[in-house]
Every structure is written in structure tokens, then in C-alpha cells.
Amino acid sequence: MIKERIPVKAVMIDLDGTLLDTAKDLSTAANLTLSELGHRALDPEIVKSFIGKGVANLLRQSLIASTGNEPEAFEQAMEIFERHYETVLSDESRPYPGVVEGLEAMKSAGYNLADITNKVERFTVPLLRDTGLYDYFEIVLSGDSLPRKKPDPLPLLHACNHFGMAPSEMLLIGDSVNDVQAARAAGCTVFCVPYGYNEGRDVRELDMDALVESLLEASKLIERI
């Protein structure tokens, strides 16, 4: 339990499962893809457990779960998935409670804000725009923005360089083991939210600095250096 506010200069925030609840639209796109390929649909909760390592991993795991086999012609399946996801991208995706309030509080306090996600830029930017969150961030790093993505520390270190700050002056807020591993490797403080995906596992098992119920709560546990 944090007894004193943690001093930081900037806050990096994950997208799926932290800022936005995107599970329904991802599940819809996955099941539309499975149907088009002649495979059985999956319970949305199963697809939800595949969120966290990017849409390619989500689709691969969905195909395996549906067919019981390693997918063939995966590139073709990926093209189908991307076509469907583009059409339903923000139909039901919404900010979690406390997200907008937390972003407003952090922005008002003078923190630099970055969005760091494993979702590719093709979907990240339109989704942030559609949900009204894009303008809060000074930099958005998607899964294909750099040669490596979370859990590699590269995106976090890139954001540190962008802001001209040391990793110890940065906080990452996420919902999964990918976020925690990336933050630990980079040397950043990391908070986790309990409402996200974490590939179906309990986030409380992770090596985080704090569990926060919302971004608004997170804003109350930090102070601007």
C-alpha cells in the first residue's frame, strides 16, 4: 500500500483493458472471421482472454480454440479479421469509469501523457479519436511504431527519450503482465487496474507498485516532480 505520493513527471497508459473496454468489438471481429472461414464461433469471454499481445496473437489463439489446430493460411485469415475489425472498431468500445476524469486530473496537474499499446497504429489512432481520448496524449506508440513492443521495454524507453526524462521519472499504468514486465525492464514505476484483461489471469499476482481501481485513483497516488 502506498503511504506517500510517488513523484513522477510523465504517465504512460496502456489502451486495451486500461483506457478502453474493447473486448466486445474484438470478439465480434474474431467471430465474424471464424464464421467466414467456416469455423465455429467462440464465447466472447474466451476471445477476451486472448487480448493483450496484439490482434495477430488474438486471432491465432481464436483459430486454435475454434478448430483445435494450428491455423493454416494465417495471413489470409488476418486480412479477413482486419477487414471486419475495421468495420466494428468502436461500435461498443468505451472508456472505463474514471478514465476521462483521471486523464483530466493528470493533464491539469501538468503530467506529460503517452499512450503505449500493442495494437497496431491502423486501429489505435482511429479508436482513440472515435472515443475522444486522442488529444490527451502527446505521443502515441502502437505495436508497429517501433521494432519491438511490450513486454520489451523499448516503447517505454522511447517515450522517456521523447519527453527527455529518466525511466525512474515515469509511471506506466496497465492491466497485464506485458505492462509489468516492460515497466520493470525499463525501470519505471507501474500501477495496474483490476478490471482489464491480463489474458484471463488475476492481475493481483503481478509485481506492481500499486493496484488502482481507476485512472482517477492513480492520479491521487502521484505528484508532479
Buried (B, 14 or more C-beta within 10 A) or exposed (E): EEEEEBEBBBBBBBBBBBBBBBBBBBBBBBBBBBBEBEBEBBEBEBBBBBBBBBBBBBBBBBBEBBBEEEBEEBEEBBEBBBEBBEEBBBEBBBBBBBBBBBBBBBBEEEBBBBBBBBBBBBBBBBBBEBBEBBEBBBBBBBBBBBEEBBBBBBBBBBBBEBBEBEBEBBBBBBBBBBBBBBBBBBBBBBBBBEBBBBBEEEBEEBEBBBBBEBBBBBBEBBEEE
